[in-house]
Amino acid sequence: MDIYVHLYVFQIILPHFLQTIKPHIEKFWSDDMVETWRALFALIIYYMEEGVGRAGVDKRKLSQTFSVT
């Protein structure tokens, strides 16, 4: 079964992810940690877009869907 996810979804997940994990690691929470998570998500999104592009998907469609099989 293929599941298609719009790539923009990965970009909007970050604030919700941070809000969800913060209460569980409040003791260690800092502005640096937030920036680190943002950088990690940026890298994940970048490499996902690169992978989709290398798979022969039209770059104009990158913002539309990402297939998860």
C-alpha positions in Angstrom: 0.0 0.0 0.0 1.3 3.4 -0.9 0.7 6.4 1.3 1.1 9.8 -0.2 2.0 12.7 2.0 2.3 16.3 0.9 5.9 17.5 1.5 4.6 20.7 3.1 3.2 18.5 5.9 6.7 17.7 7.0 7.5 21.4 7.2 4.4 22.1 9.4 4.9 19.1 11.7 7.9 20.7 13.5 6.0 23.1 15.8 3.5 20.4 16.8 6.4 17.9 17.4 8.2 20.4 19.6 5.1 21.2 21.6 4.5 17.5 22.1 8.0 16.5 23.3 8.7 19.6 25.4 6.7 18.4 28.5 8.6 15.1 28.4 12.1 16.7 28.3 11.4 20.0 30.0 14.3 19.6 32.4 16.7 19.7 29.4 14.8 22.1 27.2 16.6 25.2 25.8 16.6 27.5 22.8 19.6 25.7 21.5 17.6 22.4 21.5 14.8 24.1 19.5 17.3 25.2 16.9 18.8 21.8 16.8 15.4 20.2 16.1 14.7 22.8 13.4 18.1 22.0 11.8 17.4 18.2 11.9 14.0 18.6 10.3 15.5 20.9 7.6 18.0 18.1 6.8 15.4 15.4 6.8 13.2 17.5 4.4 16.1 18.3 2.2 17.2 14.7 1.8 13.6 13.5 1.3 13.2 16.1 -1.6 16.6 15.0 -3.0 15.5 11.4 -2.9 12.2 12.1 -4.6 14.1 14.0 -7.3 16.6 11.2 -7.9 13.7 8.8 -8.2 12.7 10.5 -11.4 9.9 12.6 -10.0 9.3 15.9 -11.7 10.8 18.6 -9.4 7.7 20.7 -9.9 5.7 18.0 -8.1 8.0 17.9 -5.0 5.7 20.3 -3.1 2.7 18.1 -3.9 3.3 14.5 -2.7 5.8 12.2 -1.2 5.2 8.5 -1.4 5.7 6.2 1.6 5.6 2.5 0.9 
